Protein backbone atom coordinates (compact mmCIF):
# COMPACT_ATOMS: atom_id res chain seq x y z
CA UNK A 1 0.00 0.00 0.00
CA UNK A 2 2.88 2.32 0.84
CA UNK A 3 4.58 1.58 -2.49
CA UNK A 4 1.35 2.38 -4.33
CA UNK A 5 1.13 5.69 -2.51
CA UNK A 6 4.70 6.58 -3.48
CA UNK A 7 3.93 5.73 -7.08
CA UNK A 8 0.92 8.06 -7.09
CA UNK A 9 3.00 10.82 -5.52
CA UNK A 10 5.65 10.34 -8.21
CA UNK A 11 3.04 10.49 -10.98
CA UNK A 12 1.57 13.65 -9.42
CA UNK A 13 4.98 15.36 -9.28
CA UNK A 14 5.76 14.42 -12.87
CA UNK A 15 2.40 15.82 -13.96
CA UNK A 16 3.22 19.08 -12.22
CA UNK A 17 6.63 19.30 -13.90
CA UNK A 18 6.82 20.53 -17.50
CA UNK A 19 9.61 20.32 -20.03
CA UNK A 20 10.39 22.64 -22.91
CA UNK A 21 13.05 22.53 -25.59
CA UNK A 22 15.27 25.49 -26.37
CA UNK A 23 16.16 25.19 -30.04
CA UNK A 24 19.42 25.99 -31.80
CA UNK A 25 19.69 29.76 -32.33
CA UNK A 26 17.68 30.50 -29.17
CA UNK A 27 18.30 31.09 -25.48
CA UNK A 28 15.81 30.62 -22.67
CA UNK A 29 15.30 32.66 -19.52
CA UNK A 30 13.29 31.39 -16.55
CA UNK A 31 10.78 33.63 -14.84
CA UNK A 32 9.84 32.26 -11.41
CA UNK A 33 7.07 33.97 -9.47
CA UNK A 34 7.56 37.08 -11.61
CA UNK A 35 11.31 37.26 -11.04
CA UNK A 36 13.70 36.71 -13.94
CA UNK A 37 16.74 34.54 -13.61
CA UNK A 38 20.03 36.23 -14.51
CA UNK A 39 21.21 33.01 -16.18
CA UNK A 40 20.30 31.90 -19.68
CA UNK A 41 19.39 28.40 -20.84
CA UNK A 42 21.30 27.10 -23.85
CA UNK A 43 19.89 24.88 -26.58
CA UNK A 44 18.43 21.65 -25.23
CA UNK A 45 15.64 20.44 -22.90
CA UNK A 46 14.70 22.54 -19.86
CA UNK A 47 12.55 21.41 -16.93
CA UNK A 48 10.38 23.84 -14.99
CA UNK A 49 7.43 23.89 -12.58
CA UNK A 50 4.51 25.25 -14.65
CA UNK A 51 2.55 26.73 -11.71
CA UNK A 52 5.36 29.06 -10.66
CA UNK A 53 7.82 29.19 -13.55
CA UNK A 54 7.82 30.08 -17.20
CA UNK A 55 10.62 29.78 -19.78
CA UNK A 56 10.87 32.78 -22.14
CA UNK A 57 12.76 32.13 -25.37
CA UNK A 58 14.59 34.72 -27.47
CA UNK A 59 16.28 34.19 -30.87
CA UNK A 60 20.02 34.89 -30.85
CA UNK A 61 20.61 34.07 -34.53
CA UNK A 62 20.66 36.81 -37.18
CA UNK A 63 17.16 38.21 -37.70
CA UNK A 64 15.96 40.15 -40.74
CA UNK A 65 13.28 42.75 -40.04
CA UNK A 66 11.85 44.70 -42.97
CA UNK A 67 10.55 48.23 -42.50
CA UNK A 68 8.65 50.42 -44.95
CA UNK A 69 9.19 54.12 -44.37
CA UNK A 70 9.13 57.55 -46.00
CA UNK A 71 12.48 59.21 -45.40
CA UNK A 72 13.13 62.96 -45.81
CA UNK A 73 15.91 64.10 -48.16
CA UNK A 74 18.06 67.22 -47.97
CA UNK A 75 15.84 69.07 -50.43
CA UNK A 76 12.72 68.16 -48.43
CA UNK A 77 11.42 65.33 -50.62
CA UNK A 78 9.87 62.27 -48.96
CA UNK A 79 11.48 59.17 -50.42
CA UNK A 80 9.56 55.91 -50.11
CA UNK A 81 11.83 53.07 -48.99
CA UNK A 82 11.75 49.41 -48.04
CA UNK A 83 14.69 48.67 -45.77
CA UNK A 84 16.00 45.45 -44.24
CA UNK A 85 17.73 45.51 -40.87
CA UNK A 86 19.94 42.55 -39.98
CA UNK A 87 20.53 42.24 -36.24
CA UNK A 88 21.07 39.69 -33.50
CA UNK A 89 20.82 39.58 -29.73
CA UNK A 90 23.78 39.20 -27.40
CA UNK A 91 22.85 36.00 -25.49
CA UNK A 92 24.29 37.31 -22.22
CA UNK A 93 21.98 40.34 -22.45
CA UNK A 94 18.77 38.32 -22.93
CA UNK A 95 17.58 38.65 -19.28
CA UNK A 96 18.16 42.43 -19.36
CA UNK A 97 16.27 42.77 -22.66
CA UNK A 98 13.27 40.87 -21.30
CA UNK A 99 13.26 42.84 -18.07
CA UNK A 100 13.82 46.36 -19.45
CA UNK A 101 12.18 46.13 -22.89
CA UNK A 102 10.10 42.95 -23.18
CA UNK A 103 9.71 40.43 -25.93
CA UNK A 104 8.27 42.98 -28.39
CA UNK A 105 11.68 44.69 -28.62
CA UNK A 106 11.49 44.96 -32.43
CA UNK A 107 8.61 47.41 -32.21
CA UNK A 108 9.79 49.14 -29.04
CA UNK A 109 13.45 49.81 -29.86
CA UNK A 110 14.61 48.35 -33.21
CA UNK A 111 11.97 50.07 -35.32
CA UNK A 112 11.96 53.30 -33.30
CA UNK A 113 15.72 53.70 -33.28
CA UNK A 114 15.88 52.92 -37.00
CA UNK A 115 13.31 55.57 -37.93
CA UNK A 116 15.11 58.20 -35.89
CA UNK A 117 18.59 57.30 -37.21
CA UNK A 118 17.43 56.96 -40.83
CA UNK A 119 15.60 60.31 -40.79
CA UNK A 120 18.65 62.04 -39.32
CA UNK A 121 21.09 60.51 -41.80
CA UNK A 122 18.95 60.82 -44.93
CA UNK A 123 18.13 64.49 -44.23
CA UNK A 124 21.83 65.23 -44.94
CA UNK A 125 21.74 63.65 -48.41
CA UNK A 126 19.97 64.55 -51.63
CA UNK A 127 17.31 62.17 -52.89
CA UNK A 128 19.43 61.30 -55.93
CA UNK A 129 22.23 60.13 -53.61
CA UNK A 130 20.15 57.06 -52.72
CA UNK A 131 20.39 56.05 -56.38
CA UNK A 132 24.14 56.59 -56.71
CA UNK A 133 27.32 55.31 -55.07
CA UNK A 134 26.40 57.20 -51.89
CA UNK A 135 23.72 54.60 -51.24
CA UNK A 136 26.25 52.36 -49.48
CA UNK A 137 27.46 55.34 -47.45
CA UNK A 138 23.89 56.05 -46.30
CA UNK A 139 23.35 52.40 -45.33
CA UNK A 140 26.58 52.33 -43.33
CA UNK A 141 25.85 55.58 -41.50
CA UNK A 142 22.39 54.38 -40.46
CA UNK A 143 23.83 51.06 -39.26
CA UNK A 144 26.58 52.82 -37.31
CA UNK A 145 24.09 55.16 -35.64
CA UNK A 146 21.80 52.27 -34.66
CA UNK A 147 24.71 50.16 -33.43
CA UNK A 148 25.92 53.02 -31.24
CA UNK A 149 22.53 53.30 -29.54
CA UNK A 150 21.51 49.63 -29.36
CA UNK A 151 24.77 47.79 -28.61
CA UNK A 152 24.75 48.76 -24.89
CA UNK A 153 21.23 47.32 -24.67
CA UNK A 154 22.25 43.96 -26.10
CA UNK A 155 21.58 44.31 -29.84
CA UNK A 156 24.21 43.87 -32.56
CA UNK A 157 23.29 45.67 -35.79
CA UNK A 158 24.98 43.77 -38.62
CA UNK A 159 23.71 45.68 -41.65
CA UNK A 160 21.10 48.09 -42.96
CA UNK A 161 20.09 47.48 -46.59
CA UNK A 162 18.12 49.87 -48.78
CA UNK A 163 16.16 47.32 -50.83
CA UNK A 164 13.63 49.56 -52.60
CA UNK A 165 13.72 53.31 -53.23
CA UNK A 166 10.70 55.08 -54.68
CA UNK A 167 11.34 58.66 -55.85
CA UNK A 168 8.67 60.97 -57.36
CA UNK A 169 8.27 60.19 -61.06
CA UNK A 170 9.70 63.48 -62.32
CA UNK A 171 12.69 63.26 -60.03
CA UNK A 172 13.31 59.63 -60.98
CA UNK A 173 13.55 60.56 -64.65
CA UNK A 174 15.81 63.51 -63.86
CA UNK A 175 18.13 61.30 -61.83
CA UNK A 176 18.23 58.68 -64.59
CA UNK A 177 19.02 61.37 -67.21
CA UNK A 178 21.80 62.74 -65.01
CA UNK A 179 23.29 59.29 -64.49
CA UNK A 180 23.13 58.63 -68.22
CA UNK A 181 24.85 61.96 -68.94
CA UNK A 182 27.56 61.12 -66.42
CA UNK A 183 28.10 57.74 -68.10
CA UNK A 184 28.37 59.44 -71.50
CA UNK A 185 30.89 61.90 -70.07
CA UNK A 186 32.97 59.08 -68.63
CA UNK A 187 32.79 57.22 -71.92
CA UNK A 188 33.93 60.31 -73.85
CA UNK A 189 36.75 60.93 -71.38
CA UNK A 190 37.90 57.35 -71.95
CA UNK A 191 37.88 57.88 -75.73
CA UNK A 192 39.79 61.16 -75.42
CA UNK A 193 42.32 59.57 -73.11
CA UNK A 194 42.82 56.74 -75.58
CA UNK A 195 43.29 59.25 -78.43
CA UNK A 196 45.81 61.21 -76.36
CA UNK A 197 47.74 58.02 -75.67
CA UNK A 198 47.72 57.10 -79.37
CA UNK A 199 48.94 60.60 -80.31
CA UNK A 200 51.69 60.31 -77.71
CA UNK A 201 52.68 56.94 -79.13
CA UNK A 202 52.90 58.33 -82.67
CA UNK A 203 54.94 61.29 -81.46
CA UNK A 204 57.40 59.00 -79.69
CA UNK A 205 57.61 56.80 -82.79
CA UNK A 206 58.28 59.83 -85.04
CA UNK A 207 60.93 61.12 -82.67
CA UNK A 208 62.58 57.71 -82.65
CA UNK A 209 62.63 57.58 -86.47
CA UNK A 210 64.02 61.10 -86.65
CA UNK A 211 66.74 60.33 -84.13
CA UNK A 212 67.66 57.13 -85.96
CA UNK A 213 67.96 58.99 -89.27
CA UNK A 214 70.04 61.66 -87.60
CA UNK A 215 72.41 59.09 -86.12
CA UNK A 216 72.66 57.32 -89.48
CA UNK A 217 73.36 60.52 -91.43
CA UNK A 218 75.98 61.63 -88.92
CA UNK A 219 77.64 58.25 -89.13
CA UNK A 220 78.02 58.27 -92.98
CA UNK A 221 81.44 59.95 -93.18
CA UNK A 222 83.55 60.12 -96.37
CA UNK A 223 85.73 57.30 -95.07
CA UNK A 224 82.73 55.04 -94.53
CA UNK A 225 81.35 55.84 -98.00
CA UNK A 226 84.75 55.08 -99.57
CA UNK A 227 84.98 51.82 -97.66
CA UNK A 228 81.47 50.88 -98.85
CA UNK A 229 82.58 51.58 -102.47
CA UNK A 230 85.58 49.31 -102.10
CA UNK A 231 83.34 46.59 -100.75
CA UNK A 232 81.02 47.04 -103.75
CA UNK A 233 83.96 46.82 -106.23
CA UNK A 234 85.13 43.66 -104.49
CA UNK A 235 81.73 41.99 -104.77
CA UNK A 236 81.51 42.94 -108.46
CA UNK A 237 84.96 41.56 -109.19
CA UNK A 238 84.06 38.22 -107.70
CA UNK A 239 81.09 37.89 -110.01
CA UNK A 240 81.50 35.56 -113.06
CA UNK A 241 78.99 37.50 -115.10
CA UNK A 242 80.08 39.99 -117.76
CA UNK A 243 79.13 43.58 -116.99
CA UNK A 244 79.75 47.19 -117.93
CA UNK A 245 80.72 49.42 -115.01
CA UNK A 246 81.04 53.18 -115.08
CA UNK A 247 82.75 54.72 -112.10
CA UNK A 248 84.40 57.92 -111.03
CA UNK A 249 86.77 55.90 -108.90
CA UNK A 250 84.59 56.16 -105.85
CA UNK A 251 81.17 54.76 -106.65
CA UNK A 252 80.47 51.99 -109.16
CA UNK A 253 77.39 52.12 -111.38
CA UNK A 254 76.37 48.96 -113.24
CA UNK A 255 75.04 49.62 -116.75
CA UNK A 256 74.30 46.02 -117.69
CA UNK A 257 75.09 42.55 -116.61
CA UNK A 258 74.90 39.30 -118.56
CA UNK A 259 75.87 35.69 -118.15
C-alpha positions, 0 to 999 in steps of 0.5 A: 500500500505504501509503495502504491502511494509513493507511485501516485506521488511520483506520478503527481509530481511528474504531472506538475513538472513541465519540459520545454526545448530550447532550439538551436539559435535560441536562449531561454530565460526562466521567470519564477514567481515574476522574477527573472533569472540572470542566467540563460538556458542554452539549446536543449531540454529545460525542466520547470514547474509550470505553476510558478515558472515560465521559460521565455525564449529569445532568438540569438541568430541573425534576424531580418526585419523589414521596415517600410518608411518615407524618409526625408531628403536634404531638399525636403522630398519624402522618399519611399523606402523598403529597408531590411535591418539585420541584427542579432541579440547578445545571449548574455543580455537576454535577461536584461532585454526581457526585463527592461524592454520585453519580448516585443523589442522589435517594435519598441526599440529596433523600429523606433531607433531605426526611424530616428537614425534613418531620418537624421542621416537621410536628411543630410543627403539629396534624394538622388544620392540614394540612387548613386554610389552614396547609397552604401554610405547612407546604409553604413551611416544608419547602421553605425548610428543604430549600433551606437545606440543599441549595442549597450542594450544587447543588440548587434546591428549587422547591416542596414540594406536599402532594398527599394527606393521610390522617388517621385516620377519626375525626379526619378527621370531627372536622376536617370538622365543625369546618371546617363549623362555622367556615363556618357561623359565618362565614356567620352573621357575614356575615348579622349584619353585613348586618343591622347595616348595614341597621339603620344605613341605616334609622337614618340615613334616619329621622334625615334625615327628622326633620331635614328635617321640623324644618327645614321646621317651623322655616321656616314662619313667620307671614309665610310662611303669610300669603304662601302665603295671598295666593298662594292667593287670587291663583290663585283669583281668576284662575279663571273657574269660579264658587266659594264661598269662606269665609275668615277673611282669612288662609286660603281654604277652597273650599266648592264650585266649578262651571263 
